[in-house]
Amino acid sequence: MNLRRFEDRDIALVKKWLQESYVARWFTPQDAWMEEIMLRHTKYSFITHFIAEIDGQPIGFCQYYDYSQGEEDWNGSIPCEGSYSIDYFIGNPVYLGHGHGTTMVKLLVEKVMNCTEAKRIIVQPESENNVSRKTLLAAGFVYNESDDLYLYDLRKQAIDNRK
């Protein structure tokens, strides 16, 4: 699998994927997601979008962003400075249930690690979204119960990788 930068040619495909019931359940309102994509060069330029591919076949969508620029407030006690967040989904139903979501998240983590100001990644999937929660754990995130979010400490990972 590889992640390639999102291009205009991907707009119709992501719009179609957002209408799939297993995606639409978690990615609402769909118009807001499409607005972020359509305005990715201006208002939402702080978000970096990707298409996940296997052998040139698009299978999913993912993105990362500097949490402090996202105008969100679910970080709990985790500092905004140095925090990034991610969003992801498998859009092509043929690829569901094969571990591709975990691979996609791991690749996305690698992308965020290249952001010099990034210290951690925080994610807060809905409590009912067990697939996403299991995906995050499988990708190396830790559940932070007090803040009800998943955390990936990039600094700790960098130290562990040097050992």
CYANA upper distance limits for C-alpha pairs under 8 A (distance plus 0.5 A):
  1 MET  CA     52 ALA  CA      7.26
  1 MET  CA     53 GLU  CA      6.03
  1 MET  CA     54 ILE  CA      5.11
  1 MET  CA     55 ASP  CA      7.67
  1 MET  CA    103 THR  CA      8.01
  1 MET  CA    104 MET  CA      8.04
  2 ASN  CA     52 ALA  CA      6.26
  2 ASN  CA     53 GLU  CA      5.94
  2 ASN  CA     54 ILE  CA      7.13
  2 ASN  CA    104 MET  CA      8.43
  2 ASN  CA    107 LEU  CA      8.07
  3 LEU  CA     50 PHE  CA      6.31
  3 LEU  CA     51 ILE  CA      6.12
  3 LEU  CA     52 ALA  CA      5.05
  3 LEU  CA     53 GLU  CA      6.80
  3 LEU  CA    104 MET  CA      8.16
  3 LEU  CA    107 LEU  CA      7.74
  3 LEU  CA    108 LEU  CA      8.30
  4 ARG  CA     50 PHE  CA      5.86
  4 ARG  CA     51 ILE  CA      5.97
  4 ARG  CA     52 ALA  CA      7.04
  4 ARG  CA     53 GLU  CA      8.07
  5 ARG  CA     48 THR  CA      8.33
  5 ARG  CA     49 HIS  CA      6.62
  5 ARG  CA     50 PHE  CA      5.01
  5 ARG  CA     51 ILE  CA      6.84
  6 PHE  CA     10 ASP  CA      7.03
  6 PHE  CA     49 HIS  CA      5.86
  6 PHE  CA     50 PHE  CA      5.13
  6 PHE  CA     51 ILE  CA      6.16
  7 GLU  CA     11 ILE  CA      7.94
 10 ASP  CA     14 VAL  CA      6.73
 10 ASP  CA     51 ILE  CA      8.37
 11 ILE  CA     15 LYS  CA      6.65
 11 ILE  CA     37 ILE  CA      8.15
 12 ALA  CA     16 LYS  CA      6.70
 13 LEU  CA     17 TRP  CA      6.70
 14 VAL  CA     18 LEU  CA      6.56
 14 VAL  CA     61 PHE  CA      7.70
 14 VAL  CA     91 GLY  CA      8.06
 15 LYS  CA     19 GLN  CA      7.21
 15 LYS  CA     34 MET  CA      7.48
 16 LYS  CA     20 GLU  CA      7.45
 17 TRP  CA     23 VAL  CA      7.41
 17 TRP  CA     91 GLY  CA      5.46
 17 TRP  CA     92 ASN  CA      7.75
 18 LEU  CA     23 VAL  CA      6.13
 18 LEU  CA     24 ALA  CA      5.86
 18 LEU  CA     27 PHE  CA      7.39
 18 LEU  CA     30 GLN  CA      6.94
 18 LEU  CA     91 GLY  CA      8.08
 19 GLN  CA     23 VAL  CA      7.37
 19 GLN  CA     24 ALA  CA      5.99
 19 GLN  CA     30 GLN  CA      8.25
 20 GLU  CA     24 ALA  CA      6.28
 20 GLU  CA     91 GLY  CA      8.13
 21 SER  CA     25 ARG  CA      6.49
 22 TYR  CA     26 TRP  CA      8.12
 23 VAL  CA     27 PHE  CA      6.55
 23 VAL  CA     89 PHE  CA      7.48
 23 VAL  CA     90 ILE  CA      8.43
 23 VAL  CA     91 GLY  CA      7.68
 24 ALA  CA     28 THR  CA      6.60
 24 ALA  CA     30 GLN  CA      7.69
 26 TRP  CA    126 GLU  CA      8.21
 26 TRP  CA    129 ASN  CA      8.31
 27 PHE  CA     33 TRP  CA      7.90
 28 THR  CA     32 ALA  CA      7.90
 28 THR  CA     33 TRP  CA      8.00
 29 PRO  CA     33 TRP  CA      7.41
 30 GLN  CA     34 MET  CA      6.78
 31 ASP  CA     35 GLU  CA      6.53
 32 ALA  CA     36 GLU  CA      6.87
 33 TRP  CA     37 ILE  CA      6.96
 34 MET  CA     38 MET  CA      6.50
 35 GLU  CA     39 LEU  CA      6.46
 36 GLU  CA     40 ARG  CA      6.28
 36 GLU  CA     43 LYS  CA      8.38
 36 GLU  CA     44 TYR  CA      6.32
 37 ILE  CA     44 TYR  CA      8.26
 37 ILE  CA     49 HIS  CA      8.42
 39 LEU  CA     43 LYS  CA      6.20
 39 LEU  CA     44 TYR  CA      6.22
 39 LEU  CA     45 SER  CA      7.91
 40 ARG  CA     44 TYR  CA      5.15
 40 ARG  CA     45 SER  CA      5.30
 40 ARG  CA     46 PHE  CA      8.33
 40 ARG  CA     47 ILE  CA      7.43
 41 HIS  CA     45 SER  CA      5.39
 46 PHE  CA     65 TYR  CA      6.51
 46 PHE  CA     66 ASP  CA      7.34
 46 PHE  CA     69 GLN  CA      7.59
 47 ILE  CA     63 GLN  CA      7.17
 47 ILE  CA     64 TYR  CA      6.33
 47 ILE  CA     65 TYR  CA      5.08
 47 ILE  CA     66 ASP  CA      7.92
 48 THR  CA     63 GLN  CA      5.89
 48 THR  CA     64 TYR  CA      5.94
 48 THR  CA     65 TYR  CA      6.78
 49 HIS  CA     61 PHE  CA      8.05
 49 HIS  CA     62 CYS  CA      6.49
 49 HIS  CA     63 GLN  CA      4.82
 49 HIS  CA     64 TYR  CA      7.33
 50 PHE  CA     61 PHE  CA      6.37
 50 PHE  CA     62 CYS  CA      5.77
 50 PHE  CA     63 GLN  CA      6.33
 51 ILE  CA     58 PRO  CA      6.94
 51 ILE  CA     59 ILE  CA      7.94
 51 ILE  CA     60 GLY  CA      6.26
 51 ILE  CA     61 PHE  CA      5.19
 51 ILE  CA     62 CYS  CA      6.90
 52 ALA  CA     58 PRO  CA      6.32
 52 ALA  CA     59 ILE  CA      6.19
 52 ALA  CA     60 GLY  CA      5.44
 52 ALA  CA     61 PHE  CA      6.36
 52 ALA  CA     62 CYS  CA      7.77
 52 ALA  CA    104 MET  CA      7.31
 53 GLU  CA     57 GLN  CA      5.58
 53 GLU  CA     58 PRO  CA      4.85
 53 GLU  CA     59 ILE  CA      5.98
 53 GLU  CA     60 GLY  CA      7.61
 54 ILE  CA     58 PRO  CA      7.15
 54 ILE  CA     59 ILE  CA      7.47
 58 PRO  CA     92 ASN  CA      8.16
 59 ILE  CA     90 ILE  CA      6.39
 59 ILE  CA     91 GLY  CA      6.14
 59 ILE  CA     92 ASN  CA      5.46
 59 ILE  CA     95 TYR  CA      7.31
 60 GLY  CA     88 TYR  CA      7.97
 60 GLY  CA     89 PHE  CA      6.12
 60 GLY  CA     90 ILE  CA      4.66
 60 GLY  CA     91 GLY  CA      5.13
 60 GLY  CA     92 ASN  CA      7.03
 61 PHE  CA     88 TYR  CA      6.15
 61 PHE  CA     89 PHE  CA      6.08
 61 PHE  CA     90 ILE  CA      7.05
 61 PHE  CA     91 GLY  CA      7.42
 62 CYS  CA     86 ILE  CA      7.71
 62 CYS  CA     87 ASP  CA      5.95
 62 CYS  CA     88 TYR  CA      4.54
 62 CYS  CA     89 PHE  CA      6.95
 62 CYS  CA    104 MET  CA      8.31
 62 CYS  CA    108 LEU  CA      8.09
 63 GLN  CA     86 ILE  CA      6.06
 63 GLN  CA     87 ASP  CA      5.90
 63 GLN  CA     88 TYR  CA      7.00
 63 GLN  CA    108 LEU  CA      8.06
 64 TYR  CA     84 TYR  CA      7.34
 64 TYR  CA     85 SER  CA      6.11
 64 TYR  CA     86 ILE  CA      4.84
 64 TYR  CA     87 ASP  CA      7.09
 64 TYR  CA    108 LEU  CA      7.93
 64 TYR  CA    112 VAL  CA      7.65
 65 TYR  CA     69 GLN  CA      8.14
 65 TYR  CA     70 GLY  CA      7.88
 65 TYR  CA     84 TYR  CA      6.01
 65 TYR  CA     85 SER  CA      6.10
 65 TYR  CA     86 ILE  CA      7.08
 66 ASP  CA     70 GLY  CA      7.37
 66 ASP  CA     82 GLY  CA      8.07
 66 ASP  CA     83 SER  CA      6.81
 66 ASP  CA     84 TYR  CA      4.96
 66 ASP  CA     85 SER  CA      7.08
 66 ASP  CA    118 ALA  CA      8.41
 67 TYR  CA     71 GLU  CA      8.13
 67 TYR  CA     72 GLU  CA      7.85
 67 TYR  CA     80 CYS  CA      6.85
 67 TYR  CA     81 GLU  CA      8.43
 67 TYR  CA     83 SER  CA      6.02
 67 TYR  CA     84 TYR  CA      5.22
 67 TYR  CA     85 SER  CA      6.23
 68 SER  CA     72 GLU  CA      8.17
 68 SER  CA     80 CYS  CA      5.84
 68 SER  CA     81 GLU  CA      7.00
 68 SER  CA     83 SER  CA      7.66
 68 SER  CA     84 TYR  CA      8.31
 74 TRP  CA    124 GLN  CA      8.19
 75 ASN  CA     79 PRO  CA      7.80
 75 ASN  CA     80 CYS  CA      7.67
 75 ASN  CA    122 ILE  CA      7.97
 75 ASN  CA    147 ASP  CA      7.47
 75 ASN  CA    149 LEU  CA      8.14
 76 GLY  CA    147 ASP  CA      5.53
 77 SER  CA    147 ASP  CA      7.10
 78 ILE  CA     83 SER  CA      8.48
 78 ILE  CA    147 ASP  CA      8.32
 79 PRO  CA     83 SER  CA      7.34
 82 GLY  CA    117 GLU  CA      6.15
 82 GLY  CA    118 ALA  CA      5.11
 82 GLY  CA    119 LYS  CA      5.25
 82 GLY  CA    120 ARG  CA      6.84
 83 SER  CA    118 ALA  CA      6.56
 83 SER  CA    119 LYS  CA      6.53
 83 SER  CA    120 ARG  CA      5.55
 83 SER  CA    121 ILE  CA      6.08
 83 SER  CA    122 ILE  CA      7.14
 84 TYR  CA    112 VAL  CA      8.09
 84 TYR  CA    118 ALA  CA      6.97
 84 TYR  CA    119 LYS  CA      8.34
 84 TYR  CA    120 ARG  CA      6.73
 84 TYR  CA    121 ILE  CA      5.17
 84 TYR  CA    122 ILE  CA      6.71
 85 SER  CA    121 ILE  CA      5.72
 85 SER  CA    122 ILE  CA      5.60
 85 SER  CA    123 VAL  CA      6.19
 86 ILE  CA    108 LEU  CA      8.30
 86 ILE  CA    121 ILE  CA      7.89
 86 ILE  CA    122 ILE  CA      8.01
 86 ILE  CA    123 VAL  CA      6.94
 87 ASP  CA    123 VAL  CA      8.41
 88 TYR  CA    101 GLY  CA      8.25
 88 TYR  CA    104 MET  CA      8.32
 88 TYR  CA    105 VAL  CA      7.84
 89 PHE  CA    101 GLY  CA      7.41
 90 ILE  CA     95 TYR  CA      7.50
 90 ILE  CA     96 LEU  CA      7.08
 90 ILE  CA    100 HIS  CA      8.21
 90 ILE  CA    101 GLY  CA      6.94
 92 ASN  CA     96 LEU  CA      7.83
 95 TYR  CA    100 HIS  CA      7.43
 96 LEU  CA    100 HIS  CA      7.82
 96 LEU  CA    101 GLY  CA      8.46
 99 GLY  CA    103 THR  CA      7.10
100 HIS  CA    104 MET  CA      6.56
101 GLY  CA    105 VAL  CA      6.70
101 GLY  CA    135 THR  CA      6.97
102 THR  CA    106 LYS  CA      6.70
102 THR  CA    135 THR  CA      5.66
102 THR  CA    136 LEU  CA      7.51
102 THR  CA    138 ALA  CA      6.86
102 THR  CA    139 ALA  CA      6.01
103 THR  CA    107 LEU  CA      6.72
103 THR  CA    139 ALA  CA      7.91
104 MET  CA    108 LEU  CA      6.65
105 VAL  CA    109 VAL  CA      6.63
105 VAL  CA    135 THR  CA      8.31
105 VAL  CA    136 LEU  CA      7.87
105 VAL  CA    139 ALA  CA      6.95
106 LYS  CA    110 GLU  CA      6.94
106 LYS  CA    139 ALA  CA      6.14
107 LEU  CA    111 LYS  CA      7.01
108 LEU  CA    112 VAL  CA      6.89
109 VAL  CA    113 MET  CA      6.66
109 VAL  CA    121 ILE  CA      8.38
110 GLU  CA    114 ASN  CA      7.28
111 LYS  CA    115 CYS  CA      7.85
112 VAL  CA    118 ALA  CA      7.31
113 MET  CA    118 ALA  CA      7.17
113 MET  CA    154 LEU  CA      7.15
114 ASN  CA    118 ALA  CA      8.49
118 ALA  CA    154 LEU  CA      7.86
119 LYS  CA    153 ASP  CA      6.94
119 LYS  CA    154 LEU  CA      5.77
119 LYS  CA    155 ARG  CA      6.34
120 ARG  CA    151 LEU  CA      7.43
120 ARG  CA    152 TYR  CA      6.00
120 ARG  CA    153 ASP  CA      4.99
120 ARG  CA    154 LEU  CA      5.47
120 ARG  CA    155 ARG  CA      7.75
121 ILE  CA    151 LEU  CA      6.24
121 ILE  CA    152 TYR  CA      5.55
121 ILE  CA    153 ASP  CA      7.13
121 ILE  CA    154 LEU  CA      7.83
122 ILE  CA    149 LEU  CA      7.11
122 ILE  CA    150 TYR  CA      6.05
122 ILE  CA    151 LEU  CA      5.24
122 ILE  CA    152 TYR  CA      7.05
123 VAL  CA    149 LEU  CA      6.21
123 VAL  CA    150 TYR  CA      5.61
123 VAL  CA    151 LEU  CA      7.21
124 GLN  CA    148 ASP  CA      7.53
124 GLN  CA    149 LEU  CA      5.15
124 GLN  CA    150 TYR  CA      6.68
125 PRO  CA    129 ASN  CA      6.84
125 PRO  CA    132 SER  CA      7.16
125 PRO  CA    133 ARG  CA      7.26
125 PRO  CA    149 LEU  CA      8.06
129 ASN  CA    133 ARG  CA      6.90
130 ASN  CA    134 LYS  CA      6.53
131 VAL  CA    135 THR  CA      6.60
132 SER  CA    136 LEU  CA      6.73
133 ARG  CA    137 LEU  CA      6.94
134 LYS  CA    138 ALA  CA      6.60
135 THR  CA    139 ALA  CA      6.66
136 LEU  CA    140 GLY  CA      7.00
136 LEU  CA    141 PHE  CA      5.83
136 LEU  CA    142 VAL  CA      8.32
136 LEU  CA    150 TYR  CA      7.73
137 LEU  CA    141 PHE  CA      5.39
137 LEU  CA    142 VAL  CA      6.68
137 LEU  CA    143 TYR  CA      8.04
140 GLY  CA    152 TYR  CA      7.42
141 PHE  CA    150 TYR  CA      6.37
141 PHE  CA    151 LEU  CA      5.79
141 PHE  CA    152 TYR  CA      5.25
142 VAL  CA    150 TYR  CA      5.95
142 VAL  CA    151 LEU  CA      5.72
142 VAL  CA    152 TYR  CA      6.92
143 TYR  CA    148 ASP  CA      7.72
143 TYR  CA    149 LEU  CA      6.45
143 TYR  CA    150 TYR  CA      4.95
143 TYR  CA    151 LEU  CA      6.78
144 ASN  CA    148 ASP  CA      6.17
144 ASN  CA    149 LEU  CA      5.87
144 ASN  CA    150 TYR  CA      6.22
144 ASN  CA    151 LEU  CA      7.07
145 GLU  CA    149 LEU  CA      7.32
153 ASP  CA    157 GLN  CA      6.76
154 LEU  CA    158 ALA  CA      6.59
155 ARG  CA    159 ILE  CA      6.87
156 LYS  CA    160 ASP  CA      6.64
157 GLN  CA    161 ASN  CA      6.53
158 ALA  CA    162 ARG  CA      6.97
159 ILE  CA    163 LYS  CA      7.32
